[in-house]
Amino acid sequence: MIKIVFTIFLFIITNILIWYQLNSQLVWDWAKGYKSMWIMSLLGIPISLLLWYCTKIGYVGFGNLWAVRFMGFATSMMVFPIMTYFYLGEPMTLKVWITLGLAIVIMIIQLF
């Protein structure tokens, strides 16, 4: 069970990094130019390593790859709207709340 919890934690951290990597250009002026693309490209290395490790640990914890994939998807669907609301002020519409609920349901299903 500890490997599953650790996998979820790492997926959340990784998806936060991915959000910054892809969306910093929409939040901060320094990230709008082409120079920031080098920083964002370099972020791809630790992100790739973390996703590789999530897959490795998650596969051992869950015993199958499908659960790892669904957990990665569900955590990304939880991180993205929260960070987008916080940084860009995009509203949490009923559609977003339903999607968050479905992501939680997907996570719960993978645990049983």
Biopython code that builds the backbone (N, CA, C, O; Angstrom):
import numpy as np
from Bio.PDB.StructureBuilder import StructureBuilder

atoms = [
    (1, "MET", "N", (0.828, -1.206, 0.000)),
    (1, "MET", "CA", (0.000, 0.000, 0.000)),
    (1, "MET", "C", (0.870, 1.267, 0.000)),
    (1, "MET", "O", (0.485, 2.288, -0.570)),
    (2, "ILE", "N", (2.038, 1.195, 0.638)),
    (2, "ILE", "CA", (2.912, 2.364, 0.695)),
    (2, "ILE", "C", (3.392, 2.761, -0.695)),
    (2, "ILE", "O", (3.573, 3.947, -0.973)),
    (3, "LYS", "N", (3.601, 1.779, -1.569)),
    (3, "LYS", "CA", (4.036, 2.084, -2.936)),
    (3, "LYS", "C", (2.932, 2.795, -3.705)),
    (3, "LYS", "O", (3.213, 3.666, -4.529)),
    (4, "ILE", "N", (1.698, 2.437, -3.449)),
    (4, "ILE", "CA", (0.569, 3.086, -4.119)),
    (4, "ILE", "C", (0.439, 4.536, -3.653)),
    (4, "ILE", "O", (0.260, 5.437, -4.473)),
    (5, "VAL", "N", (0.526, 4.762, -2.354)),
    (5, "VAL", "CA", (0.443, 6.119, -1.811)),
    (5, "VAL", "C", (1.601, 6.966, -2.345)),
    (5, "VAL", "O", (1.410, 8.123, -2.718)),
    (6, "PHE", "N", (2.800, 6.384, -2.377)),
    (6, "PHE", "CA", (3.967, 7.103, -2.883)),
    (6, "PHE", "C", (3.804, 7.424, -4.369)),
    (6, "PHE", "O", (4.185, 8.503, -4.821)),
    (7, "THR", "N", (3.241, 6.489, -5.117)),
    (7, "THR", "CA", (2.985, 6.716, -6.545)),
    (7, "THR", "C", (2.022, 7.887, -6.742)),
    (7, "THR", "O", (2.264, 8.753, -7.583)),
    (8, "ILE", "N", (0.948, 7.915, -5.982)),
    (8, "ILE", "CA", (-0.020, 9.009, -6.082)),
    (8, "ILE", "C", (0.646, 10.338, -5.740)),
    (8, "ILE", "O", (0.458, 11.330, -6.445)),
    (9, "PHE", "N", (1.423, 10.356, -4.661)),
    (9, "PHE", "CA", (2.139, 11.567, -4.256)),
    (9, "PHE", "C", (3.070, 12.047, -5.369)),
    (9, "PHE", "O", (3.080, 13.232, -5.702)),
    (10, "LEU", "N", (3.851, 11.129, -5.942)),
    (10, "LEU", "CA", (4.771, 11.508, -7.016)),
    (10, "LEU", "C", (4.034, 11.991, -8.259)),
    (10, "LEU", "O", (4.481, 12.930, -8.918)),
    (11, "PHE", "N", (2.905, 11.355, -8.586)),
    (11, "PHE", "CA", (2.111, 11.811, -9.727)),
    (11, "PHE", "C", (1.617, 13.243, -9.498)),
    (11, "PHE", "O", (1.621, 14.053, -10.425)),
    (12, "ILE", "N", (1.199, 13.555, -8.286)),
    (12, "ILE", "CA", (0.727, 14.909, -7.990)),
    (12, "ILE", "C", (1.868, 15.913, -8.154)),
    (12, "ILE", "O", (1.697, 16.950, -8.795)),
    (13, "ILE", "N", (3.033, 15.606, -7.575)),
    (13, "ILE", "CA", (4.196, 16.498, -7.699)),
    (13, "ILE", "C", (4.579, 16.668, -9.171)),
    (13, "ILE", "O", (4.846, 17.782, -9.623)),
    (14, "THR", "N", (4.605, 15.562, -9.910)),
    (14, "THR", "CA", (4.977, 15.610, -11.327)),
    (14, "THR", "C", (3.993, 16.454, -12.123)),
    (14, "THR", "O", (4.402, 17.240, -12.977)),
    (15, "ASN", "N", (2.709, 16.300, -11.855)),
    (15, "ASN", "CA", (1.715, 17.074, -12.592)),
    (15, "ASN", "C", (1.756, 18.559, -12.237)),
    (15, "ASN", "O", (1.408, 19.400, -13.066)),
    (16, "ILE", "N", (2.175, 18.888, -11.022)),
    (16, "ILE", "CA", (2.391, 20.287, -10.674)),
    (16, "ILE", "C", (3.542, 20.847, -11.509)),
    (16, "ILE", "O", (3.440, 21.942, -12.062)),
    (17, "LEU", "N", (4.640, 20.087, -11.599)),
    (17, "LEU", "CA", (5.775, 20.523, -12.424)),
    (17, "LEU", "C", (5.372, 20.679, -13.891)),
    (17, "LEU", "O", (5.784, 21.629, -14.556)),
    (18, "ILE", "N", (4.570, 19.746, -14.384)),
    (18, "ILE", "CA", (4.104, 19.814, -15.770)),
    (18, "ILE", "C", (3.260, 21.080, -15.978)),
    (18, "ILE", "O", (3.374, 21.746, -17.007)),
    (19, "TRP", "N", (2.420, 21.402, -14.999)),
    (19, "TRP", "CA", (1.595, 22.599, -15.138)),
    (19, "TRP", "C", (2.487, 23.833, -15.285)),
    (19, "TRP", "O", (2.270, 24.668, -16.163)),
    (20, "TYR", "N", (3.496, 23.934, -14.409)),
    (20, "TYR", "CA", (4.420, 25.066, -14.509)),
    (20, "TYR", "C", (5.176, 25.053, -15.831)),
    (20, "TYR", "O", (5.360, 26.098, -16.455)),
    (21, "GLN", "N", (5.610, 23.879, -16.256)),
    (21, "GLN", "CA", (6.370, 23.769, -17.500)),
    (21, "GLN", "C", (5.567, 24.303, -18.688)),
    (21, "GLN", "O", (6.093, 25.054, -19.509)),
    (22, "LEU", "N", (4.320, 23.920, -18.774)),
    (22, "LEU", "CA", (3.516, 24.257, -19.945)),
    (22, "LEU", "C", (2.800, 25.601, -19.840)),
    (22, "LEU", "O", (2.549, 26.247, -20.858)),
    (23, "ASN", "N", (2.470, 26.025, -18.634)),
    (23, "ASN", "CA", (1.590, 27.186, -18.495)),
    (23, "ASN", "C", (2.227, 28.412, -17.871)),
    (23, "ASN", "O", (1.557, 29.433, -17.716)),
    (24, "SER", "N", (3.504, 28.345, -17.505)),
    (24, "SER", "CA", (4.183, 29.532, -16.970)),
    (24, "SER", "C", (4.110, 30.694, -17.943)),
    (24, "SER", "O", (4.034, 31.852, -17.531)),
    (25, "GLN", "N", (4.132, 30.389, -19.223)),
    (25, "GLN", "CA", (4.069, 31.433, -20.253)),
    (25, "GLN", "C", (2.786, 32.257, -20.175)),
    (25, "GLN", "O", (2.743, 33.382, -20.672)),
    (26, "LEU", "N", (1.759, 31.716, -19.566)),
    (26, "LEU", "CA", (0.486, 32.423, -19.447)),
    (26, "LEU", "C", (0.378, 33.214, -18.152)),
    (26, "LEU", "O", (-0.532, 34.027, -17.986)),
    (27, "VAL", "N", (1.322, 32.969, -17.222)),
    (27, "VAL", "CA", (1.241, 33.574, -15.901)),
    (27, "VAL", "C", (2.266, 34.683, -15.709)),
    (27, "VAL", "O", (1.921, 35.761, -15.225)),
    (28, "TRP", "N", (3.518, 34.439, -16.078)),
    (28, "TRP", "CA", (4.595, 35.374, -15.801)),
    (28, "TRP", "C", (5.202, 35.915, -17.082)),
    (28, "TRP", "O", (5.360, 35.194, -18.067)),
    (29, "ASP", "N", (5.538, 37.187, -17.054)),
    (29, "ASP", "CA", (6.134, 37.835, -18.222)),
    (29, "ASP", "C", (7.477, 37.218, -18.608)),
    (29, "ASP", "O", (7.771, 37.078, -19.795)),
    (30, "TRP", "N", (8.292, 36.847, -17.625)),
    (30, "TRP", "CA", (9.611, 36.296, -17.936)),
    (30, "TRP", "C", (9.509, 34.996, -18.724)),
    (30, "TRP", "O", (10.451, 34.620, -19.422)),
    (31, "ALA", "N", (8.382, 34.310, -18.620)),
    (31, "ALA", "CA", (8.226, 33.015, -19.290)),
    (31, "ALA", "C", (7.552, 33.125, -20.653)),
    (31, "ALA", "O", (7.320, 32.107, -21.304)),
    (32, "LYS", "N", (7.241, 34.315, -21.089)),
    (32, "LYS", "CA", (6.532, 34.485, -22.362)),
    (32, "LYS", "C", (7.443, 34.428, -23.577)),
    (32, "LYS", "O", (6.978, 34.153, -24.683)),
    (33, "GLY", "N", (8.710, 34.679, -23.393)),
    (33, "GLY", "CA", (9.627, 34.714, -24.526)),
    (33, "GLY", "C", (10.223, 33.349, -24.827)),
    (33, "GLY", "O", (9.997, 32.365, -24.123)),
    (34, "TYR", "N", (10.992, 33.338, -25.903)),
    (34, "TYR", "CA", (11.611, 32.089, -26.344)),
    (34, "TYR", "C", (12.734, 31.619, -25.422)),
    (34, "TYR", "O", (13.056, 30.431, -25.393)),
    (35, "LYS", "N", (13.330, 32.543, -24.669)),
    (35, "LYS", "CA", (14.399, 32.148, -23.750)),
    (35, "LYS", "C", (13.895, 31.176, -22.690)),
    (35, "LYS", "O", (14.624, 30.278, -22.270)),
    (36, "SER", "N", (12.675, 31.353, -22.267)),
    (36, "SER", "CA", (12.130, 30.464, -21.239)),
    (36, "SER", "C", (11.909, 29.046, -21.767)),
    (36, "SER", "O", (11.788, 28.100, -20.989)),
    (37, "MET", "N", (11.860, 28.907, -23.082)),
    (37, "MET", "CA", (11.678, 27.563, -23.652)),
    (37, "MET", "C", (12.834, 26.661, -23.275)),
    (37, "MET", "O", (12.648, 25.451, -23.148)),
    (38, "TRP", "N", (14.024, 27.216, -23.092)),
    (38, "TRP", "CA", (15.171, 26.397, -22.665)),
    (38, "TRP", "C", (14.958, 25.871, -21.253)),
    (38, "TRP", "O", (15.234, 24.706, -20.967)),
    (39, "ILE", "N", (14.466, 26.733, -20.376)),
    (39, "ILE", "CA", (14.191, 26.316, -18.998)),
    (39, "ILE", "C", (13.103, 25.247, -18.994)),
    (39, "ILE", "O", (13.219, 24.229, -18.312)),
    (40, "MET", "N", (12.054, 25.492, -19.758)),
    (40, "MET", "CA", (10.945, 24.538, -19.798)),
    (40, "MET", "C", (11.378, 23.216, -20.426)),
    (40, "MET", "O", (10.920, 22.150, -20.014)),
    (41, "SER", "N", (12.255, 23.286, -21.416)),
    (41, "SER", "CA", (12.778, 22.057, -22.029)),
    (41, "SER", "C", (13.616, 21.272, -21.038)),
    (41, "SER", "O", (13.534, 20.045, -20.985)),
    (42, "LEU", "N", (14.420, 21.972, -20.254)),
    (42, "LEU", "CA", (15.234, 21.292, -19.242)),
    (42, "LEU", "C", (14.378, 20.675, -18.141)),
    (42, "LEU", "O", (14.758, 19.666, -17.545)),
    (43, "LEU", "N", (13.225, 21.280, -17.871)),
    (43, "LEU", "CA", (12.300, 20.691, -16.899)),
    (43, "LEU", "C", (11.791, 19.331, -17.370)),
    (43, "LEU", "O", (11.372, 18.502, -16.562)),
    (44, "GLY", "N", (11.832, 19.110, -18.674)),
    (44, "GLY", "CA", (11.380, 17.829, -19.216)),
    (44, "GLY", "C", (12.193, 16.650, -18.711)),
    (44, "GLY", "O", (11.685, 15.530, -18.644)),
    (45, "ILE", "N", (13.458, 16.890, -18.352)),
    (45, "ILE", "CA", (14.305, 15.789, -17.876)),
    (45, "ILE", "C", (13.840, 15.274, -16.517)),
    (45, "ILE", "O", (13.573, 14.079, -16.388)),
    (46, "PRO", "N", (13.729, 16.135, -15.491)),
    (46, "PRO", "CA", (13.242, 15.591, -14.214)),
    (46, "PRO", "C", (11.796, 15.094, -14.300)),
    (46, "PRO", "O", (11.427, 14.131, -13.628)),
    (47, "ILE", "N", (10.987, 15.747, -15.121)),
    (47, "ILE", "CA", (9.600, 15.296, -15.273)),
    (47, "ILE", "C", (9.568, 13.891, -15.869)),
    (47, "ILE", "O", (8.826, 13.034, -15.390)),
    (48, "SER", "N", (10.362, 13.650, -16.903)),
    (48, "SER", "CA", (10.406, 12.319, -17.517)),
    (48, "SER", "C", (10.901, 11.271, -16.533)),
    (48, "SER", "O", (10.368, 10.163, -16.475)),
    (49, "LEU", "N", (11.926, 11.625, -15.757)),
    (49, "LEU", "CA", (12.450, 10.680, -14.771)),
    (49, "LEU", "C", (11.412, 10.377, -13.687)),
    (49, "LEU", "O", (11.267, 9.229, -13.266)),
    (50, "LEU", "N", (10.696, 11.400, -13.240)),
    (50, "LEU", "CA", (9.652, 11.174, -12.240)),
    (50, "LEU", "C", (8.526, 10.303, -12.781)),
    (50, "LEU", "O", (8.032, 9.421, -12.079)),
    (51, "LEU", "N", (8.118, 10.543, -14.021)),
    (51, "LEU", "CA", (7.059, 9.711, -14.609)),
    (51, "LEU", "C", (7.521, 8.272, -14.791)),
    (51, "LEU", "O", (6.747, 7.335, -14.595)),
    (52, "TRP", "N", (8.780, 8.101, -15.164)),
    (52, "TRP", "CA", (9.347, 6.750, -15.282)),
    (52, "TRP", "C", (9.305, 6.056, -13.931)),
    (52, "TRP", "O", (8.931, 4.888, -13.834)),
    (53, "TYR", "N", (9.694, 6.788, -12.880)),
    (53, "TYR", "CA", (9.718, 6.209, -11.539)),
    (53, "TYR", "C", (8.305, 5.927, -11.033)),
    (53, "TYR", "O", (8.072, 4.913, -10.375)),
    (54, "CYS", "N", (7.361, 6.821, -11.338)),
    (54, "CYS", "CA", (5.956, 6.584, -10.974)),
    (54, "CYS", "C", (5.453, 5.286, -11.599)),
    (54, "CYS", "O", (4.765, 4.494, -10.954)),
    (55, "THR", "N", (5.806, 5.087, -12.850)),
    (55, "THR", "CA", (5.382, 3.867, -13.545)),
    (55, "THR", "C", (6.001, 2.645, -12.893)),
    (55, "THR", "O", (5.319, 1.642, -12.680)),
    (56, "LYS", "N", (7.276, 2.717, -12.576)),
    (56, "LYS", "CA", (7.975, 1.582, -11.971)),
    (56, "LYS", "C", (7.390, 1.223, -10.606)),
    (56, "LYS", "O", (7.024, 0.072, -10.367)),
    (57, "ILE", "N", (7.302, 2.201, -9.720)),
    (57, "ILE", "CA", (6.791, 1.963, -8.369)),
    (57, "ILE", "C", (5.300, 1.612, -8.413)),
    (57, "ILE", "O", (4.844, 0.717, -7.701)),
    (58, "GLY", "N", (4.551, 2.322, -9.251)),
    (58, "GLY", "CA", (3.117, 2.059, -9.363)),
    (58, "GLY", "C", (2.820, 0.665, -9.866)),
    (58, "GLY", "O", (1.879, 0.020, -9.402)),
    (59, "TYR", "N", (3.613, 0.194, -10.810)),
    (59, "TYR", "CA", (3.404, -1.154, -11.346)),
    (59, "TYR", "C", (3.628, -2.205, -10.261)),
    (59, "TYR", "O", (2.889, -3.185, -10.170)),
    (60, "VAL", "N", (4.637, -1.993, -9.455)),
    (60, "VAL", "CA", (4.891, -2.924, -8.351)),
    (60, "VAL", "C", (3.751, -2.850, -7.332)),
    (60, "VAL", "O", (3.276, -3.876, -6.846)),
    (61, "GLY", "N", (3.317, -1.626, -7.014)),
    (61, "GLY", "CA", (2.261, -1.440, -6.019)),
    (61, "GLY", "C", (0.907, -1.961, -6.452)),
    (61, "GLY", "O", (0.213, -2.624, -5.680)),
    (62, "PHE", "N", (0.529, -1.663, -7.685)),
    (62, "PHE", "CA", (-0.783, -2.074, -8.183)),
    (62, "PHE", "C", (-0.776, -3.479, -8.772)),
    (62, "PHE", "O", (-1.779, -4.191, -8.714)),
    (63, "GLY", "N", (0.353, -3.869, -9.335)),
    (63, "GLY", "CA", (0.428, -5.186, -9.958)),
    (63, "GLY", "C", (-0.038, -5.200, -11.401)),
    (63, "GLY", "O", (-0.079, -6.259, -12.027)),
    (64, "ASN", "N", (-0.392, -4.034, -11.941)),
    (64, "ASN", "CA", (-0.771, -3.941, -13.358)),
    (64, "ASN", "C", (-0.563, -2.509, -13.841)),
    (64, "ASN", "O", (-0.543, -1.562, -13.055)),
    (65, "LEU", "N", (-0.412, -2.383, -15.143)),
    (65, "LEU", "CA", (-0.114, -1.072, -15.715)),
    (65, "LEU", "C", (-1.358, -0.207, -15.892)),
    (65, "LEU", "O", (-1.269, 1.020, -15.849)),
    (66, "TRP", "N", (-2.523, -0.841, -16.091)),
    (66, "TRP", "CA", (-3.745, -0.057, -16.274)),
    (66, "TRP", "C", (-4.019, 0.851, -15.084)),
    (66, "TRP", "O", (-4.361, 2.021, -15.257)),
    (67, "ALA", "N", (-3.871, 0.321, -13.889)),
    (67, "ALA", "CA", (-4.144, 1.117, -12.686)),
    (67, "ALA", "C", (-3.194, 2.313, -12.600)),
    (67, "ALA", "O", (-3.594, 3.404, -12.193)),
    (68, "VAL", "N", (-1.936, 2.100, -12.985)),
    (68, "VAL", "CA", (-0.957, 3.189, -12.972)),
    (68, "VAL", "C", (-1.376, 4.271, -13.959)),
    (68, "VAL", "O", (-1.336, 5.459, -13.640)),
    (69, "ARG", "N", (-1.771, 3.863, -15.137)),
    (69, "ARG", "CA", (-2.179, 4.831, -16.170)),
    (69, "ARG", "C", (-3.397, 5.637, -15.731)),
    (69, "ARG", "O", (-3.435, 6.858, -15.884)),
    (70, "PHE", "N", (-4.390, 4.939, -15.185)),
    (70, "PHE", "CA", (-5.593, 5.636, -14.733)),
    (70, "PHE", "C", (-5.291, 6.562, -13.557)),
    (70, "PHE", "O", (-5.875, 7.641, -13.451)),
    (71, "MET", "N", (-4.384, 6.147, -12.676)),
    (71, "MET", "CA", (-4.014, 6.990, -11.543)),
    (71, "MET", "C", (-3.281, 8.245, -12.026)),
    (71, "MET", "O", (-3.516, 9.341, -11.515)),
    (72, "GLY", "N", (-2.400, 8.083, -13.004)),
    (72, "GLY", "CA", (-1.716, 9.241, -13.583)),
    (72, "GLY", "C", (-2.700, 10.209, -14.222)),
    (72, "GLY", "O", (-2.588, 11.424, -14.058)),
    (73, "PHE", "N", (-3.665, 9.660, -14.950)),
    (73, "PHE", "CA", (-4.691, 10.492, -15.584)),
    (73, "PHE", "C", (-5.527, 11.220, -14.534)),
    (73, "PHE", "O", (-5.768, 12.422, -14.646)),
    (74, "ALA", "N", (-5.963, 10.487, -13.521)),
    (74, "ALA", "CA", (-6.828, 11.076, -12.500)),
    (74, "ALA", "C", (-6.106, 12.171, -11.717)),
    (74, "ALA", "O", (-6.696, 13.211, -11.424)),
    (75, "THR", "N", (-4.844, 11.948, -11.379)),
    (75, "THR", "CA", (-4.115, 12.993, -10.640)),
    (75, "THR", "C", (-3.922, 14.235, -11.500)),
    (75, "THR", "O", (-3.983, 15.357, -10.996)),
    (76, "SER", "N", (-3.691, 14.042, -12.792)),
    (76, "SER", "CA", (-3.540, 15.217, -13.666)),
    (76, "SER", "C", (-4.854, 15.976, -13.782)),
    (76, "SER", "O", (-4.857, 17.204, -13.871)),
    (77, "MET", "N", (-5.961, 15.256, -13.781)),
    (77, "MET", "CA", (-7.266, 15.899, -13.875)),
    (77, "MET", "C", (-7.647, 16.603, -12.578)),
    (77, "MET", "O", (-8.550, 17.439, -12.569)),
    (78, "MET", "N", (-6.968, 16.274, -11.489)),
    (78, "MET", "CA", (-7.208, 16.973, -10.230)),
    (78, "MET", "C", (-6.286, 18.194, -10.098)),
    (78, "MET", "O", (-6.717, 19.250, -9.634)),
    (79, "VAL", "N", (-5.036, 18.052, -10.500)),
    (79, "VAL", "CA", (-4.054, 19.130, -10.353)),
    (79, "VAL", "C", (-4.353, 20.283, -11.304)),
    (79, "VAL", "O", (-4.327, 21.444, -10.893)),
    (80, "PHE", "N", (-4.635, 19.980, -12.563)),
    (80, "PHE", "CA", (-4.788, 21.022, -13.578)),
    (80, "PHE", "C", (-5.857, 22.057, -13.234)),
    (80, "PHE", "O", (-5.550, 23.249, -13.256)),
    (81, "PRO", "N", (-7.084, 21.673, -12.921)),
    (81, "PRO", "CA", (-8.095, 22.712, -12.664)),
    (81, "PRO", "C", (-7.798, 23.535, -11.420)),
    (81, "PRO", "O", (-8.100, 24.728, -11.381)),
    (82, "ILE", "N", (-7.209, 22.912, -10.405)),
    (82, "ILE", "CA", (-6.908, 23.656, -9.179)),
    (82, "ILE", "C", (-5.840, 24.712, -9.451)),
    (82, "ILE", "O", (-5.981, 25.860, -9.031)),
    (83, "MET", "N", (-4.784, 24.333, -10.144)),
    (83, "MET", "CA", (-3.718, 25.289, -10.436)),
    (83, "MET", "C", (-4.167, 26.350, -11.432)),
    (83, "MET", "O", (-3.771, 27.512, -11.331)),
    (84, "THR", "N", (-4.989, 25.953, -12.389)),
    (84, "THR", "CA", (-5.495, 26.916, -13.371)),
    (84, "THR", "C", (-6.396, 27.939, -12.700)),
    (84, "THR", "O", (-6.352, 29.123, -13.035)),
    (85, "TYR", "N", (-7.202, 27.496, -11.768)),
    (85, "TYR", "CA", (-8.038, 28.425, -11.001)),
    (85, "TYR", "C", (-7.170, 29.364, -10.170)),
    (85, "TYR", "O", (-7.388, 30.575, -10.158)),
    (86, "PHE", "N", (-6.187, 28.798, -9.476)),
    (86, "PHE", "CA", (-5.337, 29.586, -8.588)),
    (86, "PHE", "C", (-4.518, 30.623, -9.346)),
    (86, "PHE", "O", (-4.459, 31.781, -8.932)),
    (87, "TYR", "N", (-3.886, 30.229, -10.449)),
    (87, "TYR", "CA", (-2.978, 31.136, -11.157)),
    (87, "TYR", "C", (-3.656, 31.990, -12.227)),
    (87, "TYR", "O", (-3.292, 33.152, -12.407)),
    (88, "LEU", "N", (-4.625, 31.438, -12.931)),
    (88, "LEU", "CA", (-5.237, 32.177, -14.040)),
    (88, "LEU", "C", (-6.650, 32.665, -13.735)),
    (88, "LEU", "O", (-7.236, 33.423, -14.507)),
    (89, "GLY", "N", (-7.185, 32.224, -12.608)),
    (89, "GLY", "CA", (-8.506, 32.678, -12.212)),
    (89, "GLY", "C", (-9.636, 32.124, -13.061)),
    (89, "GLY", "O", (-10.739, 32.670, -13.058)),
    (90, "GLU", "N", (-9.372, 31.042, -13.790)),
    (90, "GLU", "CA", (-10.447, 30.457, -14.591)),
    (90, "GLU", "C", (-11.474, 29.835, -13.648)),
    (90, "GLU", "O", (-11.108, 29.168, -12.680)),
    (91, "PRO", "N", (-12.741, 30.050, -13.925)),
    (91, "PRO", "CA", (-13.779, 29.633, -12.984)),
    (91, "PRO", "C", (-13.910, 28.114, -12.866)),
    (91, "PRO", "O", (-13.663, 27.369, -13.815)),
    (92, "MET", "N", (-14.305, 27.688, -11.678)),
    (92, "MET", "CA", (-14.592, 26.275, -11.417)),
    (92, "MET", "C", (-16.079, 26.067, -11.729)),
    (92, "MET", "O", (-16.933, 26.172, -10.848)),
    (93, "THR", "N", (-16.366, 25.773, -12.983)),
    (93, "THR", "CA", (-17.739, 25.591, -13.424)),
    (93, "THR", "C", (-18.256, 24.223, -12.979)),
    (93, "THR", "O", (-17.506, 23.397, -12.460)),
    (94, "LEU", "N", (-19.538, 24.005, -13.193)),
    (94, "LEU", "CA", (-20.130, 22.714, -12.860)),
    (94, "LEU", "C", (-19.424, 21.592, -13.616)),
    (94, "LEU", "O", (-19.215, 20.507, -13.074)),
    (95, "LYS", "N", (-19.064, 21.855, -14.853)),
    (95, "LYS", "CA", (-18.361, 20.857, -15.664)),
    (95, "LYS", "C", (-17.013, 20.494, -15.033)),
    (95, "LYS", "O", (-16.627, 19.325, -15.014)),
    (96, "VAL", "N", (-16.308, 21.489, -14.523)),
    (96, "VAL", "CA", (-15.009, 21.238, -13.885)),
    (96, "VAL", "C", (-15.205, 20.439, -12.600)),
    (96, "VAL", "O", (-14.460, 19.495, -12.339)),
    (97, "TRP", "N", (-16.196, 20.807, -11.801)),
    (97, "TRP", "CA", (-16.455, 20.079, -10.555)),
    (97, "TRP", "C", (-16.840, 18.625, -10.831)),
    (97, "TRP", "O", (-16.408, 17.718, -10.118)),
    (98, "ILE", "N", (-17.647, 18.407, -11.860)),
    (98, "ILE", "CA", (-18.017, 17.030, -12.217)),
    (98, "ILE", "C", (-16.783, 16.248, -12.652)),
    (98, "ILE", "O", (-16.626, 15.081, -12.291)),
    (99, "THR", "N", (-15.909, 16.886, -13.426)),
    (99, "THR", "CA", (-14.684, 16.234, -13.869)),
    (99, "THR", "C", (-13.797, 15.892, -12.675)),
    (99, "THR", "O", (-13.222, 14.804, -12.624)),
    (100, "LEU", "N", (-13.680, 16.807, -11.717)),
    (100, "LEU", "CA", (-12.920, 16.513, -10.499)),
    (100, "LEU", "C", (-13.515, 15.330, -9.749)),
    (100, "LEU", "O", (-12.789, 14.464, -9.262)),
    (101, "GLY", "N", (-14.828, 15.300, -9.662)),
    (101, "GLY", "CA", (-15.505, 14.176, -9.009)),
    (101, "GLY", "C", (-15.234, 12.863, -9.721)),
    (101, "GLY", "O", (-14.988, 11.839, -9.083)),
    (102, "LEU", "N", (-15.281, 12.898, -11.042)),
    (102, "LEU", "CA", (-14.992, 11.680, -11.813)),
    (102, "LEU", "C", (-13.546, 11.230, -11.636)),
    (102, "LEU", "O", (-13.266, 10.032, -11.588)),
    (103, "ALA", "N", (-12.631, 12.187, -11.540)),
    (103, "ALA", "CA", (-11.224, 11.838, -11.304)),
    (103, "ALA", "C", (-11.073, 11.143, -9.955)),
    (103, "ALA", "O", (-10.326, 10.173, -9.834)),
    (104, "ILE", "N", (-11.769, 11.630, -8.961)),
    (104, "ILE", "CA", (-11.721, 10.992, -7.643)),
    (104, "ILE", "C", (-12.314, 9.587, -7.704)),
    (104, "ILE", "O", (-11.784, 8.658, -7.095)),
    (105, "VAL", "N", (-13.406, 9.437, -8.435)),
    (105, "VAL", "CA", (-14.019, 8.115, -8.600)),
    (105, "VAL", "C", (-13.042, 7.158, -9.294)),
    (105, "VAL", "O", (-12.919, 6.002, -8.889)),
    (106, "ILE", "N", (-12.359, 7.625, -10.321)),
    (106, "ILE", "CA", (-11.368, 6.803, -11.022)),
    (106, "ILE", "C", (-10.279, 6.361, -10.058)),
    (106, "ILE", "O", (-9.862, 5.203, -10.083)),
    (107, "MET", "N", (-9.814, 7.269, -9.211)),
    (107, "MET", "CA", (-8.781, 6.916, -8.231)),
    (107, "MET", "C", (-9.287, 5.877, -7.248)),
    (107, "MET", "O", (-8.588, 4.909, -6.946)),
    (108, "ILE", "N", (-10.483, 6.071, -6.756)),
    (108, "ILE", "CA", (-11.056, 5.126, -5.786)),
    (108, "ILE", "C", (-11.217, 3.737, -6.408)),
    (108, "ILE", "O", (-10.914, 2.729, -5.770)),
    (109, "ILE", "N", (-11.694, 3.688, -7.649)),
    (109, "ILE", "CA", (-11.870, 2.410, -8.347)),
    (109, "ILE", "C", (-10.546, 1.670, -8.440)),
    (109, "ILE", "O", (-10.513, 0.449, -8.288)),
    (110, "GLN", "N", (-9.458, 2.381, -8.687)),
    (110, "GLN", "CA", (-8.153, 1.730, -8.824)),
    (110, "GLN", "C", (-7.651, 1.164, -7.505)),
    (110, "GLN", "O", (-6.817, 0.259, -7.495)),
    (111, "LEU", "N", (-8.144, 1.683, -6.411)),
    (111, "LEU", "CA", (-7.702, 1.217, -5.087)),
    (111, "LEU", "C", (-8.399, -0.061, -4.641)),
    (111, "LEU", "O", (-7.970, -0.700, -3.680)),
    (112, "PHE", "N", (-9.471, -0.437, -5.332)),
    (112, "PHE", "CA", (-10.205, -1.653, -4.935)),
    (112, "PHE", "C", (-10.172, -2.725, -5.986)),
    (112, "PHE", "O", (-10.743, -3.798, -5.791)),
]
sb = StructureBuilder()
sb.init_structure("model")
sb.init_model(0)
sb.init_chain("A")
sb.init_seg("    ")
for serial, (resi, resn, name, xyz) in enumerate(atoms, 1):
    if name == "N":
        sb.init_residue(resn, " ", resi, " ")
    sb.init_atom(name, np.array(xyz, "f"), 0.0, 1.0, " ", f" {name:<3s}", serial, name[0])
structure = sb.get_structure()
